[in-house]
């Protein structure tokens, strides 16, 4: 039934999903900041759609690039990139930060 699954297909899927999540978190806070500055809060569906598209594109490219390779050296780097993305996302979506104006 699943003859196209190889013995190591789970590793590229995991790395691709974490890399996609990190990139989409960065895209989410940047686009959220742009939407807040332009006062376009009524079109949040487009923000979510953009973030989902970023996730899907990064997931697909990373999966194709990692498929059939030994990606064990990427595990740590991708996980650290996700941690950094999560911390930056939390910091930049804090209301004090994006509500600040000079």
N, C-alpha and C positions, 0 to 999 in steps of 0.2 A: 504494500500500500504506500509506504513512504520510502520508496527506493531511492529518491533523490537526496535523502538525508545521508550525510557522511558521518564518520566517527567523531569529527570535531566541529560540527556545524553549530553547536551550542555556544562555543566561545566567540565566534564572529557576531552572532546575534546579541549576546550580552554586551560586547564591546560597542557594537553599533547602537544599541538602545541607550547605553549610558552616554555615549558621545552625542547622540541626538538630543537627549534630555539636557545636557550641558549647553549645547548651542541654542536650544529653544528657550532655556532660562535667560540667557543673555539677550536673545531677541525679544523676549517678553518684557524685560524691564526697560530696554531701549525704546521699544515702540510704545510702551505705557507712558514713558516720560514724554515722548513726542505728542501723544494723544492728549496728555494732561496740559502741556504747554499751549496746544491749539484749542483747548476746551472742547474736544470732540468726544465727549463721554457717551454720546448716544449710539455710537457705532462700535460697541465692544465685540460684536460678532466678527467683524473684520479683523480685530486684534487676535482673537482666538483662532480664526482661520489661518492667519499669517503664521502664528506660532506653530500650529499643527503642520502647515506646509514646510516650515523650516525643519521640524522634527523628521518628517517623512523624507525629505531630500537628504539630510545629513545621515539618517539611518540607512537609506539605500546606498549612498556613495560609500559609507564606511563598511557596510556589509559586503558590497562587491569588492572593495579593496582588500578586506581581511579574509575573504572566503578562500579556503584551501591553503592558508598560510599559518605558520605558528605565530600566534598573536600574544603569547604569554608576556612579552616585554611591554606590550601596550596596556596591560591591565592596570598597573599602578599609575601610569600617566593619565589614563582616561578617568580613573577614579578620583585622582587629585584634581583634574580639571572640573569634574562634577562638583566636588566639594567647594572649590573656588567659585564656581558659577552659583551654587546655592547660597553661599555667604554674600556674594555681591548682589544677588537677587533680593535677599532679605534686607540688606542695607539700603539698596536703592529704591525699594518699594515702601520703605518706612515713610509715613506721611510728612515728617519733619524735613526729610531730604528733598522729596520732589515738590514740596510746597514752598521751598526756600526761594526767595527772589531778591535780587540786588536792586 
